[in-house]
Amino acid sequence: MKRRFRKGAREVILYAEALGYTCSITGHNALRFCHPSVPKPVFGSSQTVDTRGLKNLLAELRRALAS
């Protein structure tokens, strides 16, 4: 992605892309993560400043792949 994000959001995007997700941006600046083997996309905020929200998003990405 060519867009600028906060450091935590960049790390989440790179992690998700390493897992095979593709990342896109919704109309409200949220992040949409799609994976070929996951039936529904995973959404997350691109403006999250708290580390707990970022960790929850990482866990949700892992859970979606496991199911």
C-alpha positions in Angstrom: 0.0 0.0 0.0 1.2 3.5 -0.9 -0.7 5.3 1.9 0.8 6.6 5.1 -0.4 5.0 8.3 0.7 5.1 11.9 3.5 2.8 12.9 1.2 0.2 14.6 -1.1 0.1 11.6 1.8 -0.4 9.2 3.1 -3.3 11.3 -0.4 -4.9 11.2 -0.6 -4.5 7.4 2.8 -6.1 6.9 2.0 -9.0 9.3 -1.3 -9.6 7.5 0.3 -9.6 4.1 2.9 -12.1 5.3 0.0 -14.4 6.3 -1.5 -14.0 2.8 -4.1 -11.4 3.3 -4.7 -8.5 0.9 -5.3 -5.1 2.5 -7.6 -2.4 1.2 -9.2 0.8 2.5 -12.9 1.3 2.9 -14.6 4.6 2.3 -14.3 5.5 6.0 -10.6 4.9 6.3 -11.0 1.5 7.9 -8.7 -1.4 6.8 -10.3 -4.4 5.1 -8.3 -7.7 5.2 -9.3 -10.4 2.7 -7.9 -13.9 2.4 -8.8 -16.5 -0.2 -9.5 -19.2 2.4 -11.5 -16.9 4.8 -15.2 -16.5 3.9 -15.7 -13.0 5.4 -13.3 -10.1 5.5 -11.7 -8.8 8.7 -12.1 -5.1 9.4 -9.9 -2.9 11.6 -9.3 0.7 12.3 -6.4 2.5 10.6 -6.3 5.2 13.3 -5.8 2.9 16.4 -3.3 4.5 18.8 -3.7 2.1 21.6 -1.7 -1.1 21.5 -4.5 -3.2 22.8 -6.6 -2.5 19.8 -3.8 -3.5 17.5 -3.2 -6.7 19.4 -6.9 -7.5 19.2 -6.8 -7.0 15.4 -3.8 -9.3 15.1 -5.6 -12.0 17.1 -8.7 -11.6 15.0 -6.6 -12.1 11.8 -5.1 -15.3 13.3 -8.5 -16.6 14.5 -10.0 -16.1 11.1 -7.3 -18.2 9.5 -7.6 -21.0 12.1 -11.4 -21.4 11.5 
